[in-house]
Amino acid sequence: MTPASAMWNSSFDALAIVDDRRCYKRVNPATEALFRAPAGDIVEQRIDDFTPDDLRSVLYRLWGELLRRGRLDGPYEMVDAAGGLRVISFRAVRFKDEQHLIVARAADAADSSVDPDAAARAARLTVREREILQLAAHGHTTPEIAELLVLSGGTVKTHFDHIRGKLGVRDRASAVATGIRSGVIH
């Protein structure tokens, strides 16, 4: 399997086209099932409408990252049409001017090793926190991470404090393991 085909694994069967305003333009039946709503109740709604109020800042940060990088993936907590909270795994890519393809799946149904609570906590990590956690997963020390990201060692340590707090873990190894299990890093 090529890296590109691995990224778009068929287990991500919910598929949506979203415009630059974060409005759903097209969805498939698997997306209807994931959202627990018919296409007519999803199309022309915004991603914001399916995001818990306390996670709007996370949405805005992730959206900015998608626009900058052209692709994004990870866990996300959403509100379905019935008002229930669901943790999903998603992958998004800009594929045309002003249009984005998002594929998703329910985290709890997609991978029994994914802890939905951990995935929801991991979704709250900032872009910088994810970057630091990924570097730690690759075996970099705090001084090495500081040098690579042009930060002070104290700033990196502060980021690790925030990461551990958000993930609900006590040490760096547990943070890395939780990040990998939740899909926020690889």
N, C-alpha and C positions, 0 to 999 in steps of 0.2 A: 504494500500500500504506500503510495507517495505521501509526503507530508501534507500536501494540500487535500488529498482525499481523506487522510486520517483526521484532519481538522473538521471536515464536514461529515463526520461519522453519521450513519443513518439513524443512530439512536437519538439524535437531535432532530426529531421529526416535526416539531412545531416550527412553522416557517412564517415569517411576516416581512413585508416591505414597509419601511418607515421613511418618512421624508425628513428634511432638515428641521422641521418644526416639531419633530418627535410624534407626528401623527401617523397612525396605522393607515396604510393605503390598501393593502391586500393581506389576507391571512388564509391559511389552509385549515382543513377540518381538525387537524391535530392541535392547532392554536386555539380553535374554538373549545376543544376539550380541556386544554390547559387552563384557559381563562374561565371555563364553565359558562360560556356565553356564545350566542350565535354571532356570525360574522357581522351582521348588521349592528350589533351592540358594541363591536370593537372598532370597525373601520371608521375613520375620521375622529376617533378618540385619541387622546395623547397618552404616551407612556406614563406621564405624570398622573393621569387618572387612575392608573393601576399600581401606583407607588404609595406606600404608607406615608402619611404626612411627615413623620419624624425622619424619613429617609430621603426627602426631596433634595437635601444638600448632597447626598451620595449620588443621586441620579444626575444632578447638574455636573458634578465632578467627573463621573463616568462618561457622560455625554461629551464633555470637553475633551476627554482623553480619546474617545472614538474619533472625534473630528480632527484631532492633531495626528493621531497615529494611523487612522484609516482602518483599524481593526481593534477588537477588544473581546475578552472573554472572562468568565468567572461566575461566581454565584451572585444571586440577586434575590431580594425578598420582594414579593409583589402581593397585591390584593386582588383576588379573583372577583368575578361579578357578584358572587354571593357574600362578599365582604370577608372571606376567609384569607388568612395569610398563608402564602405558599413560598417555599424556597425553590428557586429554579437554577439551573445551570444554563448559561447562554454563551453564544458566540455571535459577534456582529462584525460586519465588514461593509465599508463603503463600496458599492459596486457600480454606481452611476452617479452623475452629477445630481446632488441633492437627494439621493436615495441610498438607503442602507438595507442590507439583508440581515435579519436576525433569526437565528435558529435557537431553539430552546427545548428543554425537557424539565420535568419535575425532578428535582434533585433526589428526593426520596425514592422515586420509582426508577430512576436511571442507574443508580449505583448504590447498592446496599452499604458500601463502605463510606458513603458520604453522610456525615452527621448533619441533619438539616439545621440544628441550632448552631453548630460550628460554622456552617456555610453562611448563615445569616450574620453571625458576628464578623466573619471574614469579609463579607460584602461591605462592611463599614470602614475597612482600612483605606487610608488615603493612597494615592498613586505613589507617593514617596515611601510610605510604609510597605507597600507591596514590593517596591524596588529593593528596599533594604532587606526584606524577608527573603526575596529571591536570591540576592547575593549571599545571604547567610546559608541558604540551602545549597549553594554551590561551594560552600566551605570557606568563604572569606571571613576573616576576623574583623572585629570592630575597627581597628586602625586601617585595615585594608579597605573596608567599606567607606570609611571617612575619606581616604585618599581618592578612591575611585569617583566618589560623588562630590568631591571638593567641599566637605563638611568637617566640622570639628568632631573629635571622638566623643565629646560630651553631647553634641547634637544627635549623633547616631545612638548613643545610650538612651537619650530621651525618647527617640523614636521607638527603640526596643521596649521601653517602659509602656508607651502607648499601645504598641502591638500586643504585648502580653496582657494588658488590661482589657483591650477590645476582644481578644480571643479567649480570655478567661483562663490563661495558663500561667505557670510559675517560672518557667525557664525558656531559654532560647531554643533548645532542641524540641520542646513541646510546641512552641510557636511554629517552628518549621514544619513539624509533623502535621499540625492542625492545618496549616496553610496548604500543604500538599493534599491532604485528605479532602479538604473543602474545595479544591480546584482553583484556589486563588493564585497559587504558584505551582510550578512543576519541578 
